[in-house]
Amino acid sequence: MELTSKQRAQLRALANSIDTILQVGKDGIGENLIKQAGDALEARELIKGRVLDNNLEYDARTAAEALAKATRSEVVQVIGTKFVLYRESHAKPKDKRIQLVKSKR
């Protein structure tokens, strides 16, 4: 699912108020980090991550893209060392999910 610019703007606004819960450290992106990200996306739908300074392998853009591919999510935004990922939850009831603005297509 490709996000429209209006949907990205909506998710960016929602991401302003959430805390960073995912950190890509010196170990890089391993199975544990991918599982943690997947579980967090299923529970929250929108997560914020950060690439620590001691990680020499990834910058925020490449880490976000690698995690998005591994967790089948979308990169919403990358600023500096932080990134935001989104994936619609299937475990939550429909009324508790993030309601994205509809595209006019």
Order of alpha helices (4+ residues) and beta strands (2+ residues): alpha-beta-alpha-beta-alpha-beta-beta
